[in-house]
Amino acid sequence: MKGNITMSNKEVGRIQILEMLKTGLISIAQGGVSMGVSYRQARRIYARYRDEGVTGVLHRNRDKEPSNKLSSALREQILFLYNERYKGCNDTHFKELIAEREGIVISRESVRRILRLAGISPKRSHAARKHRRRRARKSLVGEMVLWDGSIHRWFGADLPAVCLLAAVDDASGSLLGAIFVEAEGSVGYMKLLEQVLRRHGVPLSIYHDGHTSLVRSDNEWSWEERVAGRQYPTHVGRVLESLGIRSIRAHSPQAKGRIERLFGTLQDRMIVESSLAGIKDIESGNKWLEEVFIKRYNERFAFEGVFENSAFRAITASEIREKVCFAYEGATVGNDNCVRLGGLQIDIPRGVDGRSYAKAKVLVKQYLDGSWSVIYGDNKLIAKHPATLLRAPIRQWKKRSAMPKGSGRREVKSYIQVYEITEPDSQEKGHFPSAVMRTF
């Protein structure tokens, strides 16, 4: 070998040891220990050095092309696929997609090198994070579920943003349910809860943020609440109570970091995969989530087989229908045997015994399919109504006069909920004040 030879510090050190071997200052066994190789390997290295000189110490693969080096054509193909079809993927997701769809199996590190050398920046930068104490995962599947919503352009940058509601199990990291809705609210959370119950059962607790559809955010107490000694829950809160699910509120985004990281992963992957599947609207998106994506996500990210026991409680389809719904307690039947909720009127037929239900207190339910039922007494169904638009009620406060223990009158607050976008009944004896007792 002619010309200058560039050597590493390791190779220079070996030459010093081999020179001592050559002069007999140390034995081959001692030289092997000094070089960090076996006795047999030390003999081979010394033989090459004795026969070839300095070049005998150099690695045999120097100046040779690695046998597993990617060809230029394959590198160009990978760049073409990324720019033309899989743009927007992170490195790991891109590696998985081309292996699955194109039959190109390479490592994530190879993908990273190819993209960085081509000037393509990573999708997300990984800045140094503040030190936080990590909460240990629950030991049982179904012991705690985390859910939240994320508004994003899930169907592509050229389409309007929608909200994705998702629920993830704290113990296994599995995606329990997901649904696209127009906006985060009571209707969406009801549908997400129905999906989790149908697919898995009733969890012990749900961890969530302070969204007003989940928890009361006001410090106002109505007269009825002061008498009861508690604030009435939201519609979703009432459903969780009826199912025996503990509602746990998080007071910071970091406290629910696992669901936040879930949405980061979904934004990395779902937008690309939904585009490949041709998803452009909420209806087709929800069908795709239910039939394809949730299973695909769990196969990739869930801790399969780690947690053998489950805390989910079985529940029947009829129980889900009756409990996961909007309920208006304490509604009053009018003299014309009709219950009114905003612009909705539900006629109540004559009872079996010919009785009239005028002035009776009833429970009005709207199910997730939009249909209505009126229940009297001990779960007695007395009327039904066809499906209407499923919509959370409007909340309004109303002042009314009350007689205190002392003399004079005073104004006390009472709340009302109005179905659909209508104004409250102006009549003092109308059904509105009593139609929405015990649910906010």
C-alpha positions, 0 to 999 in steps of 0.5 A: 500500500503506497501513500499515507495511511490514516490510522485510528488510535486503536490501530496505533496502540496495537502497533505498539503492542505488536512491536513489544511482541516482536522484540520479546518484551511480552508474550502473545497471551499478554499481548492478547489481553492488552489488545482485548482479543483472544489468544488465537486472534492475537496470534493471527494479528501478530502473524499479519503484522510480521508478514505485511507490516503496518498494513496487516493491522488495518481492518480487511474491510477498509476501502470496501463497499459494505455488502448490505449498503443500499443501492443508489437506485433504491435510495432514489426510489425511497425518496420518490415514494416519500415525496410523492405518496407518503409525505408527512409521515414520521420516519418510523411510520414511513418505514412501516408503510413502505414495508407493508405496501411497497415490499421495501424492508429497511431499518428506521436508521436507514430511512432517517439517514436518507431523508436527512441527507436529502434535506428533509427535516424530521416531522417533530423536533425533540426539544429538552423537556422539563423534569416531571414525575411519571405516574405509574400505570395502573395494574389492571386493564379497565382500572382507568380510562383516559379520554379527550378531544383534539381539533385538527385537520384530520382529513387533510390540509384542504378540508375543514378541521373536525374533532377526534374524541379518543379513549385509551386504557391507562394500563395497556395503552390500547385504544379503546374507542375513537370517533370523529365529531364536529365539535367536542361536547356532550353528544360526542362523549356519549357516543364515545362512551357507548363505543367503549361500553359496547366493545369492552365493558364498564371501566372503574374510572375515567380520567379527563380534563375540565371540559364543561360537558364533563364537569361543572365549571361554574361556582353558581348554586341554584336554590334546588342544589343548596337544598340538595347539598351538591351541584347537579352533574352534567349530562355526561357526569350523570351517566357516569354516576349511573354506571358507577364509573368514578370521574377524575378531573385532571388539572393540567395537560401534563397530568393526562400526558398519556392521552396527549401523547396518543394524539401526537401519535395519531396526528403523525399516522392517522392523517397519512393513513386516512388519506391513503384510504380515501377518507374525506368526511366524518361518516366514512372516517368513523366507519374506518376507525371502527373497522380498521384503524383501532385494531391496527393501532393496537396491534402496533402499540398496545401492550399485548398479554402483559395484563392478564386480569381485567377490571372491565364489568360486563354490560348488556346492550339494553343497559347501554341504551337505557343509561347512555342517553340524555335524561330530563328529570321532573318534567311536568305533563300538561293539561293536554297530556303533552310534554314539551321540551322547547319546540318538541311536543310529545303526546301521551296516550290514555293509560290502560286503565283510562287514566290521564297523566296531566300534571304528572311528573315524568322522566323524558329520555332521548337515546343516542339514535335520536328517539324519545321515551317518556317514563312514569313512576317505576320505569313505566313507559307511557309514550314514545316519539320518533327520532329528532336531531341529537343535540345537547340542551342549552343552559340558562339561569332564571331568577324566581321569587321565593318566600324566606322563613322571615318576612318579605320575598327574595330572588333565588336562582334556578336553572333551566335547560332548553331543548334545541335553540328556543327561548324559555317559556315566559309563563311562570307556571310553564313546565320549563323550571321543573323539566330539567331538575337534577341535571345541568 
